[in-house]
Amino acid sequence: MSDAIAPVPLTPGLREASPGEGRGRAVARVTGFTAACLLVSNMIGTGIFGTTGFMAADLGSPLWILLLWAAGGAYALLGAFSYGELGAAMPRSGGEYVYLREAYGALPGFLSGWTSFTIGFSAAIASAAHLFANHFRELVLPLVPEGAAGSPLLHNAVLALGLVWALTGVHLLGLGASGFVQRLLTVVKVGALVFLVGAGLLFGSGSWSHLTNPDLARSFGLETLLVTFMFVTFSYSGWNASSYIAGELRDPSRNLPRAMIWGTVTVGALYLALNLVYLYALPVSALAADPVALVGHKSAAALFGPASGRWFTTLLTVSILGAASAMIWAGPRIYQAMARDGVFPRWFASASARNVPARSMVLQSAWISLLVLTGTFEALVLYATFVLILFAGLAVSAVLVLRRTRPDLPRPYKAWGYPVAPVIYLLVSLLILWSALRLRPTESLLGLATVAAGIPFYFLWRRKTGTTGAA
């Protein structure tokens, strides 16, 4: 690296030490199963319950819908192979911030962390909290006396902020509380989805003929296919979640690749199964009908009757809760790593007595609260996909770069299919980014502008922390 700001050194084969380690007290460690639960909950949010409706409207083909969901899972899995190698070689919390810093220097690493703070985690959590509030009010309003509901906007904001700070409070209690809550939410979420798939296919009122009856009135080209695939990949985003807590894992060289690979495989299988249920429940023309975004609700109603809507809303609420919890847990590890390296205010580098990046966590939740109150998260989420794909692609390319520049780096796990797998991932990423720039130029360029807005902060914080040298 040409950067004079050297990364925190790691002893070959060892993970980073947690604050408090070596001072005579035991330090909690995250198990591989808990890391997989974090990843699964982060991936399964709301996208799988609405994206298929838009795909039906754009494509009109059950076969293409299933193929794109399978391709999205394969794309995420190729990324997980590469992140598994990077995380096992550099078992330090922070995800792509750590990998880009090592491969390309401090500035690219910082910009990935800046993007995670402004868009990747904070805006996504704010959006999830807002959706949680909407669905929670759907469940509660029938129980509220008429005329006592009050302002929906005010109640949504209060509920969203309550969720954010309640989950923040849980994760401030330490890894034990974080792990327990995340495991519980993930098991409940996955169990409910498996039940929905099994009950829908075995007892639901559907027809397999729906899978062989495309909407012939619809036609589409390659660009439509690529943009649709971009939204599928957004539903798969979060496959790299375990890498953000790598420094807190037990035996990360073994558990991190396993958590990422098997977690991604699990979600891919669930997504395909859910789409089979949707297509079994309704013909593609019905999935494409308004309201397009409520494909999950419509399918449940078709399979089990109108009364199932309340049950499905409960499932959505739990799903959002698990995703928000996973992001609130993972995100602050990036900002703490940046602060330790001197490219973020040093005050956020410390950890609490419970070995939690408490200051970084409160900072993230304060920013989320501002986004919730101003409503700006809606605009940020619109162009988050472009920059998230960009930085994930750069991180995967770090596997190729570091194999050449750091052949001495310990690699207890090596990416499966190297170099073909990372190259395929990069080519697909470039194709998606090119399509987004052509068909969604405003959102894509605003995403890049958000990234660029971090550059002056990088130089400001680097100067204040006393670090100098090439960027």
VENNOR-V237930 format. One line per field, one symbol per residue. phi: phi as a letter, one per 30 degrees, with the letter a starting at -180 (. if undefined). psi: psi as a letter, one per 40 degrees, with the letter a starting at -180 (. if undefined). burial: I if it has 9 or more other C-alpha atoms within 8 Angstrom, else O. A space follows every 50 residues. Layout:
BEGIN
phi: ???
psi: ???
burial: ???
END
This chain:
BEGIN
phi: .ddddddedbdeicddddejdicibdcdbddddddddeddddddccedcb edddddddcibeddedddddddddddddddeddddddddbdbdkideddd dddbjddededddeddddbecddddddddddededddeddedcceeicdi dddddddddddddedddedddddkdddedddddddddddddddddddddd ddbdcbaddddcbddddcbacddddddddedddddddjdcedddcedcdd hddcddeddddddddddedddddddddedddbdddddddddddcdddddd dddbjeddedddddddddddedddddddddeddddddddddicaeeecdd bddcicddddddeddddddddddciddddddecdeedddedddddddddd dddddbddddbdbcedidcdddddedddddddddddddcbdddddddddd ddddeddedddddddidbkdd
psi: ieheghihihhheiiiiiheiefeiihiihiddddddddddddgbedeed dddddddddehddddddddddddddddddddddddddddgghiebddddd dddeiddddddddddddddddddddddddddddddddddddeehiheeda hdddddddddddddddddddeeeidddddddddddddddddddddddddd ddeigaheddeegigeeiiiaddddddddddddddeieeedddefdeeih gddddddddddddddddddddddddddddddiiddddeiihdefdddddd dddeideeddddddddddddddddddddddddddddddddeeeihddedi iieefhgddddddddddddddddeeeddddddfddddddddddddddddd dddddgeehhgdhhhheheddddddddddddddddddddfdddddddddd ddeeddddddddddeehiai.
burial: OOIOIOOOOOOOOOIIOIOIIOOOOOOOOIIIOIIIIIIIIIIIIIIIII IIIIIIIIIIIIOOIIOIIIOIIOIIIIIIIIIIIIIIIIIIIIIIIIII IIIIIIIIIIIIIIIIIIIIIIIIIIIIIIIIIIIIIIIOOOOOOOOOIO OOOOIIIOIIIOIIIOIIOIIIIIIOIIIOOIIOIIIIIOOIIIOOIOII IOOIIIOOOIIOIIIOOOOOOOOIIIIIIIIIIIIIIIIIIIIIIIIIII OIIIIIIIIIIIIIIIIIOIIIIIIIIIIIIIIIIOIIIOOIIIIIIIII IIIIOOOIIOOIIIIIIIIIIIIIIIIIIIIIIIIIIIIIIIIIIIOIII IOOIIIIIIIIIOIIOIIIOIIOOOOIIOIIOIIIIIIIIIIIIIIIIII IIOOOOOOOOOIIIIOOOOOIIIOIIOIIOIIIOIIIOOIIOIIIIIIOI IOOIIOOIOOIIIOIOIOOOO
END
